[in-house]
Amino acid sequence: MHDETDPDRAEAAANLPVAAPDRSLTLKARRLAGSAQCLNCGTVLQGPFCHYCGQPDKNFLRFFPVLLRELLEDFIDFDSRFMRTMRPLLFKPGKLTRDYLDGRRFRYTPPLRLYVFSSIACFFIAAVLATDIIQINGTPDVDVEVASGIQFSVDDDPRLGEALDRLDPETRQEVDEALRQVTEGQEGEDEGDDTININGEPWDRETNPIDVEWLPNWVNDWINDEIEQSPAKGREIEQNPDLIKEKVFDVLPATMFVLLPIVALLFKFWYLFAGKYYIEHLIFALHNHSFLFVVLLISLLFGALADWAEPAGSGRITTASDWLNVAMGVWVPVYFLVSLKRVYQQGWFMTVTKYCLIGISYVLLLSLTTAFVALLSFVLL
């Protein structure tokens, strides 16, 4: 009976109308191997991809310059799905999440891949630009005592004394008083006590350490170790601010990634009776964070271009950069509100109310995350 029905099924399948292929989802004809069967599993092909194993009907046995040219074309064109994803990601709030949940997935870059790419690009550019700013505005090669404050006297440069001698007595007295106050203030800062007090008494590893009863001994020892090392770390950061910056950018990407499931729990909590699975909230969080990273990346690149082209801080590019930041500052909160409305499909009153509650919760969570990143960066220094 099985043998009798198979030809019937094949004939019925042959009579079905064939939909026109989407050119954006298929290979170009000149790249196809032109085989009737899949070279991997032998299945009869009905298009440029095998519907059984997924291998493309692609021929790599060609003249090398042709393959090299196609490789460069792929590199320049990037991923067509990625390019199709950027427009709705930036200008159509909630559309990516809505389409993904409705099953229209293949045309867009997967949410997790989109998040990973946008976050890595954003943090990388931010780290590079932050390093440039520190090298330009900082004074890493200047002596620590000079960098930490104003330390000079009339004896340091005879020309200074000669210039002061030419002043009238009243002005000279005012200048001398100002120099004296600056010098005394700097000496007071140098002699300042950076000792940490525990229970009203100076911390001491042997006589007055931190000892929390409900914490394990190794945790108490670790806390005391950090307190003991903190003055030296503080001086290292003062000498080279780039150290703490490097640790922050080492810790921040992983921290933001770990934060995502918690953000999805926030959406799950405020939409507890919306009848949605946790994974739906997670996909929504991935798309919104990807949008935020892309916006920050655009702002950073445009700001860097303005600083490079117009160091004086005035000009058309600088003005355009300022207006772009203003537009993004307005668009980002509007984007989040509209995306919330489109994905969860509730009335405007409930959407705005939950938007405010989620915003407050997210700000608190982000504040705790920032404090954690700063503390962890200092500990890992």
N, C-alpha and C positions, 0 to 999 in steps of 0.2 A: 504493500500500500504506500509505503514511503517513496518507492521508486516511481509510482504512478503520479504522485502529487508534485514531485519536484519539477518536472517539465512544465506542469500547469503554473506553478508559482513563477518559474523563470519567464514563461510567456506573459503572465500578468504583469510582472515587473518590467518587461520590455515595452509593454503598451502604456505604462505610466508616463505622464508628461514630465519632461526633464526641464528643470528650472535653469534659466540662463546663469552661468557662473559669474560670481562677483570678481571682477578683475583685480580688485584690491586684495583679494584673499587667495589668489592663484599665482602660479609661476608664469613667467613670460615664456612664450612658445619656443624661442630660440635657446632656452635653457633646459628644455625637456629632453630626456633620453629617447622618447618616441617609442617606448616598448609597450606591448599590449598587456603584459603581465608585470606585476610588481617583482623587481629583481631580488627582493628580500624574502618574500613568502609565497610568490607565485600567484597571488590573487589577481583576477581580471580587473584591470584598472577602469574606473569610470570618470577619471579626472586626473589632475596633476599630482594628487596624493592618494596613497593606498588607504581605502576605507577600513581595512582590517588591521594593519600594523602601523599606519601613519607615515611610512617612509615616502618622501617626495620622489617623483619620477624625474630625477635630476641627473644630468650627465656631467661628470667631472673629468672625463677623458677627452680633454680638448687642449688646444694650443695654450701654453701657459700665459702669454700676455693677455689673452681673452679672459682667463680666470682672474688674473690680477686686476684687470679693468673692472670686472664685475664685483670683485672684493672691494675696490675703492668706491664703486657706486653704492654698495650696501653700507659702507662706512659713512659716506656723505649723506645718504638718504636716511640713515639711522633706521630704527624699527618703525615701520609704518603704523603699527598699533600704538606705539608710544606717541607719535606725532598726532594721531587721531585722538589720543587721550588728553593732550594738553589743552585743547580748546574748551571742551566741557569742564575740565578740571578748574580752569581759571575763570570762565565766564558763565557757566551754567551750574549754579549751586545745586548739589544733590543729585544731578542727573547720572553721574557715574554710579553712585550707590544704588539709585533706583533701577537703572538698566541692569546692573549686576545681579540684583535680587530678583529681577524679572526674567533672568536667563540670558540676556544679551551680553555675554561675557567675552567671546573670542575676539571681538573687534577692538577691545581695550586692553591696555597693559594690566596684568593682575594686580590687585591692591597691595599685596605685600611687596612685590617687586618694585612697584611705583614708590612705595614708602621708603624702601631701602635705598633706591637710587637717589631720590630727592633729598633724603636726610644726609647721606654721605656727601653729596655734592655741596649742600648748604654748609655743613660743618667744615668741610675741607676749605672752601673759599673763605669762610669766616676765620678759620685758623691762620690761613695765609695772610689775609688782610690785617688781622690782629698783630701778627708778627711784624709786618711792615710798619704799622703805626707805632709799635713799641720801639723799633729801631730808629724811626725818624724822630719821634718826640721824646724818647727816653735818653738816658745818659749812661749806657752800660760801661763805657770806658772811663768815666770820670771817677775820681777818688770818692769813696763812700762818704767820707766826712764832708766833702764839698757838696755831694748830691743830696745829702740828708738835710742840709740847711745852709744858712749864710754864715761863713766863718772867715772873717778877715779882720785886719786891723790896719791902721795907718802905716805901720812899719812894714807891711807886706809889699808895698809899692811906693817908692819915694815920690813918684809923680802924683800919687793921691795926696800925700802930705803937702806938696807944693801947691796943688789946686786948692786945698782947704785953707792954706795960709793966705791966699789971695781974697778970701771971703771977709766980709765985715765981721767984727767980733760977735755981734748978736746972732748972725746966721751961723757962724762957726760953732757957737755954743749949742745951737739947736741940732746941728749935724752931729756933733760929738755926743750929745745926749741920746739921739736916735741910734747911733752906732753902739753906744753902751747898752741900751735896752735890748737891741738885737743880739749882742754877744751874750748878755746875761740870760736871755731867754733860751738861746741855743745851749748854753752850758747847763741850764736847768733841765732841758730835755735830755741831754746826754747823761745827766746824773739821775734821771728818773728811775724809779724802782718798778720793774716789770714783774715783781713777785706776785704769784697768785695766792689769794687768801682762802683758806678753808676753815669754816666755823670761826671766823674772826681772827684767825692766826695765820701767819705765813705758811704756805705749803712746804713740807719737807718730806722727802722720800722715806726717811727713817722714823722721824718723830711725829709728823702730822700728814700722813698720806691720805688719799681718798680711799675709803673702805666702805662700800655699800653692801650691807649684810645680805640682801637678797640676790646679789650678783655673784657669779662664780669667781674664784680667786684669779683665774687667768684674765678675766675681763677687768677686774680691779688693777691687776698688774699692767695690763695694756693701757688703761687710762692714765696711770701714773707715769708710764713710759712716755706717753704723748705729752703730758704736762712738762716732764723734764726736758723733752726735746723741743718744745714749742718756742722758747726764746731764740734758739739757734736757727730754727726754721724761719722765724720772723725776720731775723737779720739776713738770711739768704734771700728771702723774697724782696726785702728792701734793696738789696744789692742788685738783684736780677729779677724784675717782675715777670720776665718771660717764663720762669720756672712754674709759677702757679697757673699761668695761662695754658701751658702745655698739659698740665695735669687735668685742668678743667675740660679741655677738648678731648682728652683721653677718656674721661669718665662720662661726659655729657651724652654722647650718642647712645651708649649702652643703657644709660639711665632713662633716656626718653623712650627707648624701645621697651624697656621693662614697664614704663609708665602706661603704655598703651592699653594693656588688659585692665588696668585700674580705671582708666578713662571709660572704657567700654562698660565697666561695672556701674559707673555713674549714670550712663545712659540707660542701662538696664534698671537701675533703681528708680529713676524719675519716669520711666516708661514701663513700669512693672506690669501694668494691665493692658499694654498695647498688643499683646499676643505675638511678640517677636522673640526669636531665639537670640542667645548671647552672641553668636557668630555674626548676626546681622548688625548688632551694635558695634562689634569689633571692625567690621568692614567699613562702616560709616566713620569710625574714628580714624582708620587708616587713610581714607580719602581726604578727610578734613585736615589731618596733620600733613599729608603730602601737599595739599594746596598751600598751607601755611609755609612750609619749607621752600616751595617754589617761589612764593611771593617774596620771602626774605632773601632768597638767592638773587632774584631780579633786582631787588633794592640794593643789595651789596655790590653787585656788578655795576649797576648804573652809578652808584655813589663813587666807586673806585674809578670809573671812567671820568667822572666829573673832577675828581681830585687830581687825576693824571693830566687831563687836558687843560684844566683851569686851576692851577695851584693857588692863585690869588683868591679863589672862592667866589668869583663873580663871573657871569657870562651866561650864554644861552644854555649850555649843557648843565651848569649848576642850577639854573632856574628850572629847567625841565626835570632835573633830579628831585628838586624840592617839591614841585607840583606832583610828581609821581609818588613820592612818599605820602603827600596829603591824600591823593586819590586812593592809595592802598590803605591808609588809615581809616578811610570811610568805607571802602569796599569790603574789608575783612570782616567787621562785625555784621554788615548787611548780608554778606555771603553766608556766614554761619547761621543767621536767622532764617534765610530763605531755604537753605539746605535742610534745616530741621523741619520746616514746614513741608517741603516736598517729600522727604523720606518717610516721616511719621504720619503725615496727612491728617493732622488735627486742625481744629479751628485756630484762628489767629490769636484769640485771647489765651487759650491754653498753650499755644506755641510760644508766645511772648513770655508768659509766666514761667514756663519751664526753661526757656532760654535764659532768663535772669537767674533762676535757681542753679542751673547747670553752670552758668558763667561764674557765679560766686563759689560754687564747689570746686570748679577747675582752678580758679585763682588761688584758693587756699591750698589745693593739692600742688600747684606749681610752686608756691612759696616754700612748702615743705621740701619739695624736690630740689629747689635751688639751694636751700640751706644744707641739704644732704650732700649735694654735689660739691659745695664749697668746703664742707667739713671733710668729706672723703678725699678731695684733692689735697687738702692740707695734710691729712694723715699719710697719704701716699707719697708726699714730697720727700 
